């Protein structure tokens, strides 16, 4: 496994086991609650983890542009 935990998505919280979560489309770059408000300018572009979580609550995806490509969590992925 890489340097980041891929068990639970830091954005949506589902246990997808993926670097890029198919449920919210957040790319796990190691960001956590400690720096959730920081925009890292990496694979998630101009999104902070906090803002991506807000987007997920509103749109069901880390960014509204991903709302059409994400999928619902499977029963085994619930936290």
C-alpha positions in Angstrom: 0.0 0.0 0.0 1.1 3.6 -0.7 1.9 6.3 1.8 -1.8 7.1 2.4 -4.5 5.0 3.9 -6.9 4.0 1.2 -9.3 2.1 3.5 -11.7 5.0 4.3 -12.1 8.0 2.0 -11.3 11.2 3.9 -14.0 13.1 2.0 -17.1 10.8 2.1 -16.0 8.3 4.8 -16.9 5.2 2.8 -14.5 2.3 2.8 -13.8 2.1 -1.0 -10.2 1.1 -0.6 -9.3 3.4 -3.6 -6.9 6.3 -4.1 -9.6 8.1 -6.1 -12.9 7.3 -4.5 -15.7 6.1 -6.9 -18.3 7.3 -4.4 -17.3 11.0 -4.2 -14.3 11.2 -6.7 -11.9 12.7 -4.1 -8.3 11.7 -4.7 -6.7 10.7 -1.4 -3.5 12.8 -1.2 -3.0 12.3 2.6 -5.0 15.3 3.7 -6.7 14.9 7.0 -8.8 16.8 9.5 -5.6 18.5 10.7 -5.2 20.4 7.4 -8.7 20.0 5.9 -9.0 23.7 5.1 -5.8 23.8 3.1 -5.9 23.7 -0.7 -2.9 21.5 -1.7 -3.0 22.3 -5.4 -2.5 18.7 -6.2 -4.8 16.0 -7.7 -7.9 17.7 -6.2 -7.2 21.0 -7.9 -8.6 24.0 -6.1 -10.5 22.0 -3.5 -9.7 21.8 0.2 -10.9 18.6 2.0 -13.4 20.8 4.0 -14.9 22.2 0.8 -15.0 18.8 -0.8 -16.9 17.4 2.2 -19.4 20.2 1.9 -19.8 19.5 -1.8 -20.4 15.8 -1.1 -23.1 16.7 1.4 -24.8 19.0 -1.1 -24.1 17.3 -4.5 -23.1 13.8 -3.6 -19.6 14.3 -5.1 -16.5 16.1 -4.0 -17.1 18.7 -6.8 -20.4 19.3 -8.6 -18.8 18.5 -12.0 -18.4 14.9 -10.7 -22.0 14.4 -9.7 -22.8 12.4 -12.9 -19.8 10.0 -12.7 -19.8 8.9 -9.0 -21.7 5.8 -7.8 -23.6 4.9 -4.7 -21.6 3.1 -2.0 -21.9 -0.7 -1.9 -23.2 -2.3 1.3 -19.7 -3.5 2.2 -18.3 0.1 2.0 -20.4 1.7 4.7 -18.3 3.0 7.6 
